[in-house]
Amino acid sequence: MEAGGASRAALKRKKKNKKNKKNQATAPIVGGGGAPAAKRHRAAAAAPSAAAPSAAAHECAFLEVVDASDADLDPGALAAAVGRGGLEDSDSRGRRALRALLAPVGARAFYADVFEKKALHVARRPAAYLDGWCSSDDVFAFCDAKETLAGRDVDVTKYDAAAEKRRDLVGAGAAVTAKAARALFAAEAATVRLRAPQERMPLLRALCRRLEDEFGATVGANAYLTAGGAAQGFAAHWDDVDVFILQVEGSKKWTVRAPPTEALALPRASSPDFDAADLKAMYPGAPAEVVLRPGDVLYLPRGFVHSAVSGEDASLHVTLSTHRGNAWVDLLERLLPRALAAAGETEVALRASLPRDYAHFLGVQHKEEEDEEDDDDDADAAASDASSASDASVAEVAAVAYDPELPRARAAQRARRSAFLAAAAEHCKTVLAHALAAVDDAADDLAAEFVAGRLPPDAADDNGDPPPSLGPLDRVHAVSRRDARLVVAEDGVALYHARSNGPTPRSRPVACLEFEADDAPALEALLATHPARPCLVRDLPHAGGDDDRVGVAEALLGEGLLAAPRQQSPDDAPSSDDDS
């Protein structure tokens, strides 16, 4: 009876968890529907610590506002999410970091309803929710930690309202000390921007790396300290990256505009500075205004124009940026030249000569307009041809009338053009077939570039000293599946990895291990493992013996790409939280 009761109870819990996950996947991300009724009632009875988001913000079609005052959020949740995750793999750790960054918004709801479509403001979280990630003192200490150059490591700027342009207060290449930055900050109401502060702030670097695991794209950071009193450091512009703006100190009012047309959505390059006339001409609709306070986060897709002014006190926010050069078009840029080269080598039809008269019916001067003229023009053209040929010989007239390679009538030219375009379409299908065959190679190119550019491992990735040697009965697992990429090389396979990357782009050599082709199956099997699913070295697929299997595993272990799993402790049990 007790066993049966326990089984029924477990079944009920399983059904309840499944139902909750389904509801979370379809629940709206705004409003109070996602929080339990009891929490909403308790929150309603308590006095809010900050002003509620404005009604205008809620009504904006391109901005979602989530009031997080009802949510039970731990101020240390984001730091905890960045730490070691027990038996979690790198993908799970990345998802946990994104959930903590956007809490209480779930990751699935974010991707389904917001990502690349609209802005998201998560408001009224605990003021201490983002404490510890950066401070005003950290900004100035950054300038004295090592040589800090303007334009490379830091910018000291202000917005010139008269010229409607940003003005740099320190010339590019000049050294910037904390004393100089503080003086300009106070005297000029300046903005001090740290470029890539994660290079000198380990906790921030760990957060960026976790988000790289989630997005599969490089993640960078900037920190902006702006003097109080409605000061502004930068003109309105859009970026070529998605940004998450974390308000740490003070407040800042943001003015946000969405792309008015699809042509301006998800741009591949950042915009120049816009003045008021530009904005009025390009963005006729009303902008959204968002006030960020400590603990708030604002997500802006690439292409959303934004500018900001500080509140009464100094403002500090950290911007996390990602998805630069990681779009379909970037993959196709690597794929199509490869496909065209392969098709040109193997398809004789693509190497055949073009029609001798293609210039007679192709090109801008021959492109048909939407409103075609009456076919009577063809008769006029034919009559004109006959008249102009009256002085020619009979043979010349016959050649003009009957040679299909010299169409004079517009109808004949259109027919030749249509036939050519049909042939071109067939050739494109041939190239497309080669493109689909080469898509894995192009993906390897793009993924290898990500590996070469991503941030190096942090303390949470440290698996201790590796064992002195491995044996066939040892268990191993990959440390992070996104840290390595296996590609085909001329004489075998090559494994590019990020374990030797430096903290700055200037110190990230491309580390590569070369293997025989016979080692590829074992390498693929090793890269597919993770802490909760290690494998025995002897079980690796390899045409050779155990010595070959051990050799492959030890090569990866020596580079820090593999770890020998330690004994599982209760704290390492996989989390029961869903991935919303």
Protein Blocks (a to p, Z undefined) as FASTA:
>chain_A
ZZmmmmmmmmmmmmmmmmmmmmmmmpcfedjklpcfklmmmmmmpccfbdcddfklmmpm
kbccddfklpccdfklmmmmmmcehjacfklmmmmmmmmmmocbdfklmmmmmgopbccd
dehiafklmgojacfklmmmmmmmpccdehkloccddddfklopacdfbdghiacdfklm
mmmmmmnopacddehkllmmmklmmmmmmmmmmnopacddddddddehhiafbdcdddfb
dcddddfbhcddddddddfbfklgoiabdcddddfklmmmmmmbacddddddehiacddd
ehiacdddddfbdcddddddehihiafklmmmmmmmmmmmmmmmmmmklmpccdfklmmm
gcjklpccfbdcdfklmmmmmmmmmmmmmmpcfklmmmmmmmmklcfbfklmmmmmmmmm
mmmmmmmmmmmmmmmmmmmmmmmmmmmmmmmmmccddfklpgbjadfbdcfkbccddfbl
klpccdddfklcadddfklpcfbfklcccddddddfklmmmmmmmmmgcfklccdfklpc
cfbdfklmmmmmmmmmmnopaccdddddfklpccfbdcZZ
